[in-house]
């Protein structure tokens, strides 16, 4: 696992089945199904899509804070 805040990846549109595109990611060809509406206009079979994953530290921290608060509420409700 990398410590980078961004990760770039490519996927190929393997096929389109109705309103669903089947994408293959990386050398392992990990399969992901997405609706055509979620993809860039003009996406078709054999298209190569560039993806950029960016770590959102602010939202990550908000989610962690929310989880911690929920755990604390549950601890207070627990009968002793």
Buried (B, 14 or more C-beta within 10 A) or exposed (E): EEEEEEEEEEBBBBEBEEEEBBBBBEEEEEEEEBEBEEBEEEBEEEBEBEEEEEEEEEEEEEEEEEEEEEEEEEEEEEEE
